Amino acid sequence: MPRGYTLIEVIVVLVLMALAVTLVAPALIARRDAAPALAALVGQSRATAIRRAEAVYLRIEASGAWRMDGAASSQVDAIATGRVTPAPAAPLTLVFSPLGSCAPDVATARAAEALGLDPLTCEATP
């Protein structure tokens, strides 16, 4: 009787090893943040304005505390609140339209420029 492995045995072992690698590899690869916290917050605010079909104000304090208010419901509780790090150097207010566009308010336009936010889309410019 000849010694050794058949081709089918080798293929089965390789398939099992590939399956094990595909299951374990994501746990071993270091996770990277897809977007910085401020960019994620801006995206969330834009989506909220579109979903609610109203203007949304995002106010970020120099301490990093932020508050999201709807234009129609500004006298009611905030839509959402939280804290973002790193915090901007100066207070910042962004206004999101129901169509998805965004602009800083007049008083905090300089702070938006300092962060490198595009004045029309509020996305980080390279």
N, C-alpha and C positions, 0 to 999 in steps of 0.2 A: 504494500500500500504506500503511495507517495506521501511525503510529508509536506506541509505548507498550508496556506489558506487559499480558498477559492476566491474568484473575483467578486462573487456575490457577498461573501463575508466581509471583504475589504470595503466594498461600497456601503454596506449596512453600517459598519463602524464609522466611516467618514460622515455619513448622514447624521448619525447620532451625535458625533462630535460637533458638527455644524449647528445642530439644534441646541446643544448645550451652550455653545458660544453665543448664539443669538439671544438666549434667555438671560445669560449672566452679564454680557457686555454692557448693557445700559446701566447696571448697578455699579460697574467698575469705572466707567468714564465719568470724569468730573463734570458736574452740571455747570452751565454758564447761564447767567441771567440773559433772557432774550432782549430785554430793554431796561434801561435805568428806571428807577422808581418814578421819577418825574415824568418821563415819557409815557410810562404805563398809566399814570394818573391822568395825563392829558387825553390819552386814548379812551380811557374810561369815561371821562367827562364828555367827550365828543359823542360817544355812543349813547350816553344818557340823554343828551340833548335831542338826538335823533329819535330815540325810543319814546321820549315823553312829548315830542313835538312842541317844545317850548325852549326859549333861551335859558341857558344854564350859566351861572356865574361860579367860577372856581377861584376862591380867595386863599392864597398861600402866605402865611406870615413868615417873617425872618427866622422864627424859632422852628419852622418846619410844620407847624400845625396848619391843617387845611380844612376848608369847609366848602361844600358844594350846595348851592341854592338854585332853585328854579325861579324864573322871573315871575311866573304867575302865582307862585306860592312862597314869595320871599318873607311874608309875615308869619309863616308857619315854620315848623322845625326844619332843620337842614335835611337835604336829601341824603347826604353822607358826610362824615367827618373822619379825620385821622391825622396821621403824622407821616411826613416824608423825609427821608434822609438821602443824600445831603440836602440841607435846607438852602433856599436861595439867599443871597446876601441881603436883599431888600424885599419888602412885601410885594406881592404880585397878584393881580387880578386878571383872569382871562375870561372872556365872554364867548360862549359857544352858541351858534345859531342852530335852529332845528334842521337846517340843511347840511350841517356838518362843518361849516366854516368856523374860523376862530380868529379872535383878535384880542390883544391886550387892551385894557381900558387906557384912557389918556394919561391918567396919573401914574401908571406903572409901566408905561411903554419902555422906558429906559431899562428897567429891571428885566424885561423880556429880551431886550437886545443884549444885555450882559450875559444872559443864560444861553444866547445863541439860538433863540426861537425865531422861526420865520414869522413875520408879522401877520401873514394872512392865514397860514395853515397851522401855526403853533407847533410845527415839527422842528426837531433839532436840526440846524444847518451844519454841514460838515466844516 
